[in-house]
Amino acid sequence: MPVSFTMASFKMAALAFKTRFAPSPTGLLHLGNIRTALFNFLLAQREHGTFLLRLEDTDAMRGHEKYAQALEEDMHWLGLHWNEGPQVGGQHGPYAQSERDHIYKEYFTMLEAQGLAYPCFCSEHELAISRKTALAAGRPPRYAGKCRALARAEVAAKFAKAEPATLRFRVEEGKTLEFADKVRGPQKFNTDDIGDFIIRRSDGTPAFFFCNAIDDAVMGVSLVVRGEDHLTNTPRQIMLLQALKLPVPDYAHIALVVGADGAPLSKRTGSKSVQELRESGYLPAAINNYLARLGHTYESNAFLDAKTLAATFDVYHLHRAPARYDEAQLMHWQREALLHLPMEEIWKWMAAKVETMVPSEQREAFIHAVRGNISFPADALHWAQIVFTDSLPINHAATAAITAAGKNFFDTAGQALEKHGTDFKALSETLKRTLSVSGKSLFQPLRAALTGELDGPEMVRLLPLIGVERARKRFVR
């Protein structure tokens, strides 16, 4: 019967609560990976622990500096401030894997010295054939172990010929590895299905999951929250840490975000980068409220501030099923965020578009008038142009409403304007009594003539901003 061993039997003393976000800075952050950062941040906040940022930049060919700076800017914009990592520092730096090669070499040496790792000289062609043979025979495509028992003299001879070699971890056969995933529950893996795996490539660089596991352990990460696509890496990482007598964190593998077609979310399926969302006018609170619910359940469906999002976030409320991206829901939280945004913050948000158009003494009134009908700064610009300029495009539906009302309607509206000024309620009441019109027949022509549209902010708030002079011109038909 296979011997079974668990994480608990190998754990060191309890660690302080620490989560981490460890992106590879090879492109702009998208919703899927920033959601992982958010989940880790919220859990750290909830537990009054540490949120660590670490850059997995071991591929030197990809211009990491530019993307590292961009992702740091994105995270700060969203309020995901890390307690330990780049620019902040801490006891476990450096926090870029490209600067930690000396640490990985130390652990490679330790494994080799214990006979737990060995050089493998198999070519990619040989390995491909071996994988095909195993699959054809209905076996897992694990390494066949060709170089496992090479004598020292054979190894030395191959190195003397400068034959390229990877470094493989020697996996004990006939055992099972178990761990309790915080999202997916008990997990069990047979080591015979895993086989000896590469921990250092032939060019001398460490395999991703090797340095990832080492860094989590030596940096004191207590909970690793990451995508379910990393689940199969976990038993390998646990075996490595156990072999090195390093602490093993807990793991929580979250469901991936998918598009409407059920495929992993990508730019092709509508995913935007955080930078694109910021530039189009999305608010950090909107993105956070949406993503915190994407694959996670809160008891409250109300808009939550940052403190409450963290206090009520629970790893046991994370879903196992794929999280489906819904842009309509993101828009819902954008509108909610605007309704909860202080007046001065709304002005900062829209100012770049409208500050030259809105008189300073009318800023507050303008914000009150339009905040329920805008989602982006471009929407605020649209209404500022309607209210504060003499150019008034009139759409087809509004033109039809104006035509149906007729000249007499607007002559009477003009007379009521002279009497009541910008008191829209009094003006409309006068029209109602004088012309015996009500409902859509009353309000649609008025809105159409004054704004060029049939929908929008309350006219009670808009008409005082439009003013008598501009309204008088718009009533002339």
Secondary structure, DSSP 8 states (H G I E B T S, - for coil): --EEEESGGG--S----EEEE----SS--BHHHHHHHHHHHHHHHHTT-EEEE-B----TTS-HHHHHHHHHHHHHHTT---SBBTTTB-TT---BGGG-HHHHHHHHHHHHHTTSEEEE---HHHHHHHHHHHHHTT-------TTTT--HHHHHHHHHTT---EEEE---SSEEEEEEETTTEEEEEEHHHH-SEEEE-TTS-B-HHHHHHHHHHHTT--EEEEEGGGGGGHHHHHHHHHHTT----EEEEE--EE-TTSSB--GGGT--BHHHHHHHT--HHHHHHHHTTTTB--S--S---HHHHHHT--GGGB-SS-EE--HHHHHHHHHHHHHHS-HHHHHHHHHHHHTTTS-GGGHHHHHHHHGGG-SSHHHHHHHHHHHHSS-----HHHHHHHHHH-HHHHHHHHHHHHHHTT-HHHHHHHHHHHH---THHHHHHHHHHHHSSSS-S-HHHHHHHH-HHHHHHHH--
